[in-house]
């Protein structure tokens, strides 16, 4: 299983553009947790051009520098095929943190 915890402080079309985790070579389960510091911070998740999670609001918890895996999960064990993941962040006021997990199905 691969996972990455990242922090984004500016709007971006792909927050994982430089991360190896973005490439999915075999069918895998994907999980995504996210939190922001301000109401209205948003992110999404795509595989190639398919929306797995349309861009939407994340929970407000980042002040404690915590991603709560019990409350902040946005994508739950979603099975994806081969392709490239993308995490757009269309709205961020101060900072959005997220944890992305990709687990190959063997």
C-alpha positions in Angstrom: 0.0 0.0 0.0 1.2 3.5 -0.8 0.0 6.6 0.9 0.9 10.3 0.9 0.0 13.0 3.3 0.3 16.4 1.6 -0.4 20.0 2.3 -1.6 22.5 -0.3 -1.5 26.3 0.2 -2.6 27.4 -3.2 -5.2 26.6 -5.9 -3.9 23.8 -8.2 -5.2 21.6 -11.0 -3.3 18.7 -9.5 -1.9 18.5 -6.0 -0.1 15.2 -6.7 1.3 16.1 -10.1 4.9 15.3 -9.0 4.0 12.3 -6.8 4.6 8.7 -7.9 1.4 7.6 -6.1 -0.6 9.2 -8.9 0.2 6.4 -11.3 -2.1 3.3 -10.8 -0.7 0.3 -12.7 -3.0 -2.4 -11.4 -6.6 -2.4 -10.1 -6.5 -0.8 -6.6 -8.5 0.5 -3.7 -8.3 4.2 -3.1 -9.1 6.1 0.1 -8.9 9.9 0.6 -9.1 11.9 3.8 -8.9 15.7 3.9 -9.3 18.7 6.1 -8.9 22.5 5.7 -8.5 25.5 7.9 -11.4 27.6 6.5 -15.0 26.9 5.6 -15.2 26.6 1.8 -11.9 24.9 1.1 -12.3 22.3 -1.5 -10.7 19.4 -3.3 -11.6 16.5 -5.6 -10.3 13.2 -7.0 -10.2 12.0 -10.6 -8.8 8.9 -12.4 -7.9 10.1 -15.9 -11.1 12.0 -16.8 -13.5 10.1 -14.5 -14.6 12.0 -11.4 -14.3 9.8 -8.3 -15.0 12.7 -6.0 -16.4 15.9 -7.5 -14.7 19.0 -6.0 -16.4 19.8 -2.8 -15.9 21.2 0.7 -13.6 19.5 3.2 -13.9 19.4 7.0 -12.5 22.3 9.1 -9.9 20.8 11.4 -6.5 21.8 10.2 -5.8 24.2 13.0 -4.7 21.3 15.1 -2.6 20.0 12.2 -4.7 16.8 12.2 -6.4 14.6 9.7 -8.9 12.6 11.6 -9.3 9.3 9.8 -12.6 8.7 11.7 -14.3 11.9 10.4 -12.4 13.3 7.4 -12.7 10.4 5.0 -14.2 11.5 1.6 -13.4 8.4 -0.6 -14.1 4.9 0.9 -12.3 1.8 -0.5 -13.2 2.9 -4.1 -11.9 0.3 -6.7 -10.2 1.9 -9.6 -8.5 0.5 -12.7 -5.3 1.6 -14.4 -4.7 5.2 -15.0 -3.5 8.4 -13.4 -5.0 10.0 -10.3 -5.4 13.7 -10.0 -6.3 15.8 -7.0 -7.6 19.3 -8.0 -7.8 21.9 -5.3 -10.1 24.6 -6.8 -10.5 26.6 -3.5 -8.1 27.1 -0.7 -8.0 30.0 1.7 -5.0 29.1 3.9 -4.2 25.4 3.7 -5.7 22.0 2.9 -4.2 18.8 4.1 -5.0 15.4 2.6 -4.0 11.8 3.0 -4.3 9.6 -0.1 -4.0 5.8 0.1 -3.7 3.5 -2.9 -3.8 -0.2 -2.2 -3.3 -2.7 -5.1 -5.8 -5.6 -5.2 -3.7 -8.7 -5.4 
